[in-house]
Amino acid sequence: MKESRSDCTTILVGKKATIDGSTIVSRNEDSSFGACPKKFIVVEPKNQPRTYQAKLSKVKITLPSKREALRYTCTPDAIGDKGIWGESGINSENVAMSATETITSNPRILGVDPLVEDGIGEEDMLTLVLPYVHSAKEGVLRLGSILEEYGTYEMNGIAFSDKDEVWYLETYGGHQWAAVRIPDDAYVVAPNRTNIDEFDFDSDDTLSAPGLKELIEKHHLNPDHDKYNSRHIFGSSTIKDTRYNNPRAWYVQKYFDAELPYGPEEQELPFICHAKRRISIEDVKWLLSSHYQNTDFDPYGSGTESQKKRYRPIGINRNQEGHILQIRNDVPKEIAGIHWVFVGPNTFNAAVPFYANVNDTPACYRDVSGEFDLKTVFWLTRTLAVLGDTDYDRYSELEASFEEKVVSACRNLQLKADQVAVTKKNPVKYLTEINNQMAEIDLNEATKLLGDMVDVGGNHMKLKFDLHD
């Protein structure tokens, strides 16, 4: 059985919906099991494979020459025995890709176009696509052509962005796909379900596999009378959706519009949404860390045990890495791409705004293995989360202070670095060093947080005795 990472949450934001005119592609990479160590690296064209051999299937694909490949950042598995799983990245042309959001399907489309056992999957997609595309739309078309030729063994949602556009692509069955350009003034939240709803085959803002519309008609896949709704045609509407998927979309939409007239189990939550204010990086990170705060469904809240366990939260113990891929429009292209990285469970980590135009990454994010090591941010964050989970109310303010310190210090460093970098003929070396400084801030503050939590927690251990008790 192939490995599945079916627990992610995606948030996408168009450039007119953000606070600073950036495009945003973001996602938590979650797993269905415990720790899956992740690292943050740069792949140079010389290290990009010429012939790609998947680990989880027998698919073998010849790639363009190394001369055609672009440098890119990514967040692959640290161990690598089950494939690359690149997950997120920004290439040297400032194209971002997040792959993938595992989504749902139904027997109608799977009967027409079965999954391909030896096709491509999540482990492969970033490596096959991101090094070779120069725009978000080009990313959609390249991945679409690979899906049509080789097929896939799972259903996934994949996001692309450049400085102007954000696109979201979904796979249906073994070879079918459709993609939507997210309106500039809109945002999307996509949990583990088919998310695209109404689809216009004649729009300049949609793309799809050749013959998809005809396939729908030929095999009577459309339950609606007068429209095409991808979620209705290719997706699910199950009890699992009402408990596992829909509440996450509801909570994000409720955050941006308190008057939202839907409940957490609503099956028809919209795909394209509009916030009542401009969206910041901090908003996105908070939402990707959220667990139904200020509702009865918060696992750390005051609801009943049944209420606290009713819905799957966004921030969860199985968060392995998260990313916010930001392409800025108010700075030169050499410093436009920012790969925000946060690893481990999101309840006790901070997002660090690493420049993407670099030739190496900080050791505490790069040199991660399967061995527990508090000198790496991944294992340090997991330690913080496990300890913090024992008494969230006691430790949460310490975490909030830590996160504010890290992000504030990194933002200040970035603001200064932006001014210096534009004076450099080749800013790559300089930006690489700035990333090292940001990582040092994060590692030092996270280590201090661990010490503070141990100090505070030690006074409240059950294993104590005092004559005055």
C-alpha positions in Angstrom: 0.0 0.0 0.0 1.3 3.4 -1.0 2.0 6.0 1.7 -0.7 8.7 2.0 -0.4 12.1 3.6 -4.1 12.9 3.6 -4.2 15.5 6.3 -3.2 18.9 4.9 -4.9 22.3 4.8 -4.3 24.8 2.0 -4.8 28.6 2.0 -4.4 30.7 -1.2 -4.7 34.5 -1.5 -4.7 36.7 -4.6 -2.6 39.8 -4.8 -5.4 42.3 -4.3 -6.7 40.4 -1.2 -3.3 40.6 0.7 -2.2 43.5 2.8 0.9 44.2 0.7 0.0 43.1 -2.8 1.8 39.8 -2.6 0.4 36.5 -3.9 0.3 33.8 -1.3 0.3 30.0 -1.5 0.3 28.2 1.8 -0.3 24.7 3.3 0.4 22.5 6.2 1.9 19.2 5.3 0.5 16.7 7.7 0.9 13.0 7.9 -1.2 10.1 9.0 1.4 9.0 11.5 3.9 10.4 14.0 7.1 12.3 13.2 8.1 12.5 9.6 11.3 14.7 9.7 11.4 17.5 7.1 14.3 19.6 6.0 14.6 22.9 4.0 17.0 22.8 1.1 18.0 24.4 -2.2 18.3 22.2 -5.3 20.8 23.5 -7.9 20.2 22.6 -11.6 23.3 20.3 -11.5 21.7 18.2 -8.8 18.3 17.9 -10.5 17.9 14.3 -11.8 17.9 13.8 -15.6 16.0 10.5 -15.3 13.4 10.5 -12.5 12.6 7.1 -10.8 9.8 7.2 -8.3 10.1 5.2 -5.0 6.4 4.4 -4.4 5.6 3.4 -8.0 7.5 2.0 -11.0 7.1 5.2 -13.0 10.2 6.4 -14.7 10.3 9.8 -16.5 13.0 11.5 -18.6 13.3 15.1 -17.6 14.6 18.1 -19.6 18.3 18.7 -19.6 20.0 20.2 -16.6 20.6 23.3 -18.7 16.9 23.9 -18.7 16.4 23.3 -15.0 16.0 26.2 -12.5 17.3 26.4 -9.0 14.6 26.0 -6.4 13.9 25.7 -2.7 12.0 22.8 -1.3 11.0 21.0 1.9 11.6 17.3 1.3 11.6 14.3 3.7 14.8 14.2 5.7 15.1 10.4 5.5 14.1 9.9 1.9 13.5 6.2 1.9 10.0 6.6 0.6 10.7 9.3 -2.0 11.6 13.0 -2.2 8.2 14.5 -1.2 9.5 18.0 -2.1 6.1 19.6 -1.0 6.8 23.3 -1.4 9.2 25.6 -3.2 10.0 28.7 -5.1 12.2 28.6 -8.2 14.7 31.2 -9.5 12.0 32.7 -11.7 9.8 33.4 -8.7 7.3 30.7 -9.4 5.9 28.9 -6.3 4.4 25.5 -6.1 2.8 23.6 -3.2 2.1 19.9 -3.7 -0.1 18.4 -2.5 -3.5 18.6 -0.8 -4.9 15.1 -0.8 -8.6 15.2 -1.8 -11.6 13.0 -2.1 -13.3 11.3 -5.0 -16.2 9.0 -5.8 -16.9 5.7 -7.6 -18.4 7.3 -10.7 -15.2 9.0 -11.9 -13.0 6.2 -10.6 -15.1 3.7 -12.6 -14.6 5.7 -15.7 -11.0 6.6 -15.3 -9.4 4.3 -12.6 -6.3 5.3 -10.7 -3.0 4.3 -12.2 -1.0 2.0 -9.8 2.3 3.0 -11.4 1.5 6.6 -12.0 2.9 9.7 -10.3 1.9 10.9 -6.8 2.6 13.5 -4.2 6.2 12.3 -3.7 7.0 13.1 -7.3 5.2 16.3 -8.4 7.3 19.1 -7.2 10.5 17.6 -8.6 8.9 16.9 -11.9 7.4 20.4 -12.4 8.9 23.3 -10.4 12.4 23.3 -11.9 11.0 23.8 -15.5 8.3 26.4 -15.3 8.4 30.2 -15.7 4.9 31.1 -14.6 2.1 29.7 -12.5 0.0 28.9 -15.5 2.9 27.1 -17.1 3.1 25.0 -14.0 -0.5 24.0 -14.4 0.0 23.0 -18.0 3.2 21.0 -17.4 1.7 19.0 -14.5 -1.5 18.5 -16.5 0.5 17.0 -19.4 2.3 14.7 -17.1 -0.9 13.5 -15.5 -2.4 12.9 -19.0 0.6 10.8 -20.0 1.5 8.9 -16.9 -1.6 9.1 -14.7 -1.7 9.2 -10.9 -2.4 6.7 -8.1 -4.2 9.3 -5.9 -6.3 12.4 -5.9 -4.6 15.7 -5.1 -4.9 19.4 -5.2 -1.8 21.4 -6.2 -1.2 25.2 -6.1 1.0 27.5 -8.2 1.7 31.2 -8.0 3.8 33.9 -9.5 3.8 37.6 -8.8 0.5 38.1 -10.6 -1.5 34.9 -10.5 -2.5 32.0 -8.2 -3.8 28.8 -9.7 -5.2 25.7 -8.0 -5.3 22.3 -9.8 -7.2 19.2 -8.8 -6.8 15.7 -10.2 -9.8 13.5 -10.9 -9.5 9.7 -11.5 -6.3 8.5 -13.1 -5.7 11.1 -15.8 -8.3 13.9 -15.5 -7.7 17.3 -14.0 -9.1 20.8 -13.8 -7.6 24.1 -12.6 -8.9 27.5 -11.6 -7.2 30.9 -11.5 -8.0 32.4 -8.1 -9.4 35.9 -8.6 -7.0 38.6 -7.4 -9.4 39.9 -4.8 -10.2 36.5 -3.4 -8.9 33.8 -1.1 -9.4 30.0 -0.9 -9.2 27.5 1.9 -9.0 23.9 0.8 -9.1 21.0 3.2 -8.9 17.3 2.2 -11.9 17.2 -0.1 -12.6 18.1 -3.7 -12.7 21.8 -3.4 -13.4 23.4 -6.8 -17.1 24.0 -7.1 -18.7 25.8 -10.1 -16.5 25.4 -13.1 -16.8 27.3 -16.4 -15.2 25.4 -19.3 -15.3 28.5 -21.5 -13.5 30.9 -19.1 -9.9 32.3 -19.6 -9.5 31.6 -15.9 -9.9 27.8 -16.1 -7.9 25.0 -17.6 -8.7 21.3 -17.8 -7.7 18.0 -19.3 -8.7 17.6 -23.0 -12.1 16.2 -23.4 -13.1 16.5 -19.7 -16.4 18.1 -20.5 -17.2 15.5 -23.1 -16.2 12.7 -20.6 -18.7 14.1 -18.0 -21.5 14.1 -20.6 -20.7 10.7 -22.1 -20.7 8.9 -18.7 -23.5 10.9 -17.1 -21.4 12.2 -14.2 -23.1 15.5 -13.7 -25.9 15.5 -11.0 -26.8 19.2 -11.7 -29.2 20.4 -14.3 -27.7 23.6 -15.6 -24.1 24.0 -14.3 -20.8 22.1 -13.8 -19.8 21.8 -10.2 -16.5 19.8 -9.8 -17.2 19.0 -6.2 -20.6 17.5 -7.1 -19.2 15.7 -10.2 -15.9 14.4 -8.9 -15.9 14.7 -5.1 -17.7 13.5 -2.0 -20.3 14.5 0.4 -19.8 12.2 3.3 -20.1 12.0 7.1 -16.3 12.1 7.1 -16.4 15.5 5.3 -18.7 16.9 7.9 -16.4 15.9 10.7 -12.9 16.0 9.1 -12.9 18.4 6.2 -15.7 21.0 6.2 -15.2 22.4 9.7 -11.7 23.5 8.8 -13.0 25.4 5.8 -15.8 26.9 7.9 -13.4 28.1 10.7 -11.1 29.9 8.2 -14.1 31.5 6.4 -15.7 32.5 9.7 -12.4 34.1 10.7 -12.6 36.4 7.7 -16.3 37.0 7.9 -17.9 36.7 11.4 -21.4 36.9 9.8 -20.9 33.8 7.7 -24.4 32.1 7.7 -23.1 28.5 7.6 -22.3 26.0 10.3 -19.1 23.8 10.5 -20.8 20.7 8.9 -22.1 22.6 5.8 -21.4 20.6 2.6 -21.7 23.6 0.3 -19.1 26.0 1.7 -17.9 28.2 -1.2 -14.6 27.6 -2.9 -13.9 31.3 -3.9 -14.2 33.6 -0.9 -13.8 37.3 -0.2 -12.5 38.5 3.2 -13.8 41.7 4.8 -10.3 43.0 5.2 -6.8 42.5 3.7 -5.1 39.3 4.6 -1.6 39.3 6.2 1.1 36.6 6.5 0.3 36.5 10.3 -3.4 35.8 9.5 -2.4 32.8 7.4 0.1 31.4 9.9 -2.4 31.8 12.8 -5.1 30.0 10.8 -2.7 27.2 9.8 -2.0 26.8 13.6 -5.6 27.1 14.7 -7.7 24.6 16.6 -11.1 26.1 16.8 -10.2 28.7 19.4 -13.1 30.5 21.1 -15.5 27.7 20.2 -16.6 24.6 22.1 -14.6 22.5 19.6 -11.2 23.6 20.8 -9.3 20.5 22.2 -7.7 22.9 24.7 -11.0 24.7 25.4 -13.9 24.4 27.9 -16.3 22.3 25.8 -17.4 18.8 26.7 -15.0 16.0 25.9 -17.4 15.0 23.1 -17.4 18.6 21.6 -13.6 18.9 21.9 -13.1 15.7 19.8 -15.9 16.3 17.3 -13.9 18.0 14.5 -10.4 17.7 13.2 -8.4 20.9 13.8 -6.1 22.6 11.3 -3.1 22.8 13.7 -2.6 19.2 14.8 0.1 16.9 16.3 0.8 15.5 12.8 1.9 18.8 11.3 5.3 18.0 9.8 6.1 21.3 8.0 4.1 24.3 6.9 5.0 26.9 4.3 3.8 30.3 3.1 5.1 31.0 -0.4 5.0 34.7 -0.8 5.8 36.4 -4.1 6.1 40.2 -3.4 5.2 42.9 -5.9 6.7 45.9 -4.2 10.4 44.9 -4.4 12.9 43.9 -7.1 12.6 40.4 -8.5 15.9 39.4 -6.9 14.3 39.6 -3.4 10.6 39.0 -4.3 10.3 35.3 -3.3 10.0 34.6 0.4 9.7 31.0 1.5 8.2 31.2 5.0 9.0 27.9 6.8 7.6 26.4 10.0 8.3 22.8 11.0 6.7 20.4 13.5 3.3 20.9 15.2 2.2 24.5 14.5 0.9 25.2 18.1 4.5 25.7 19.2 6.5 27.0 16.2 7.2 30.3 14.4 7.2 31.1 10.6 10.6 32.3 9.4 10.7 34.4 6.2 13.6 32.9 4.3 14.7 34.5 1.0 14.3 32.0 -1.9 17.0 33.5 -4.0 19.8 31.7 -2.2 22.3 28.8 -2.8 22.1 27.1 0.6 19.9 26.9 3.6 20.6 27.2 7.4 22.1 24.1 8.9 19.5 23.8 11.7 16.8 23.5 8.9 18.9 21.6 6.4 20.8 19.0 8.4 17.8 17.1 9.7 17.7 13.3 10.0 15.6 10.6 11.7 17.6 10.9 14.8 16.4 13.1 17.6 18.5 16.3 17.7 17.7 19.4 19.6 20.1 21.4 17.4 17.6 21.1 14.6 14.4 23.2 14.6 12.3 20.2 13.5 13.1 18.1 16.6 13.2 21.1 18.9 9.7 22.2 17.8 8.3 18.7 18.3 9.7 18.7 21.8 8.1 22.1 22.5 4.7 20.8 21.2 4.8 17.6 23.3 5.6 19.5 26.4 3.2 22.3 25.7 0.4 19.9 25.1 0.6 18.6 28.7 -0.8 22.0 29.9 -1.6 24.3 27.1 -3.1 27.0 29.2 0.1 27.2 31.3 2.4 27.4 28.3 0.5 29.1 25.6 1.4 32.7 26.7 5.1 31.7 26.6 4.6 30.4 23.1 2.8 33.5 22.0 5.6 35.7 23.3 8.2 33.5 21.6 6.4 33.6 18.2 6.1 37.4 18.4 9.8 37.8 19.2 10.9 35.6 16.4 8.6 37.0 13.7 9.3 40.6 14.8 13.0 40.2 14.8 13.0 38.4 11.4 10.8 41.0 9.8 13.1 43.8 11.1 16.1 41.9 9.7 14.3 41.4 6.4 13.3 45.1 6.2 17.0 46.1 6.5 18.2 43.3 4.2 15.8 44.4 1.5 17.6 47.8 1.4 21.1 46.3 1.3 20.4 43.5 -1.1 19.3 45.8 -3.9 22.8 47.4 -3.8 24.5 44.0 -4.5 25.4 43.0 -8.0 24.7 39.4 -7.0 22.7 39.3 -3.8 22.6 35.5 -3.5 25.5 35.2 -1.1 24.2 38.1 1.0 20.7 36.7 1.2 22.0 33.3 2.2 23.8 34.8 5.2 20.6 36.7 6.1 18.7 33.5 6.1 21.3 32.0 8.5 20.8 34.9 10.9 17.0 34.4 10.8 17.4 30.7 11.5 19.7 31.6 14.5 17.1 33.9 15.9 14.5 31.1 15.6 16.7 28.4 17.1 17.9 30.5 20.0 14.4 31.7 20.9 13.0 28.2 20.6 15.7 26.9 22.9 15.0 29.7 25.4 11.3 28.8 25.2 12.0 25.2 26.0 14.1 26.3 29.1 11.3 28.6 30.2 8.7 25.8 29.9 10.9 23.4 31.9 11.4 26.1 34.6 7.7 26.9 34.8 6.5 23.3 34.5 8.9 22.0 37.1 7.1 24.0 39.8 3.9 22.1 39.0 5.0 18.5 38.8 2.9 16.0 40.7 6.1 14.4 42.0 6.6 16.8 44.8 6.2 17.1 48.6 6.1 20.1 50.8 5.5 20.1 54.6 3.2 23.1 54.0 1.1 21.3 51.4 
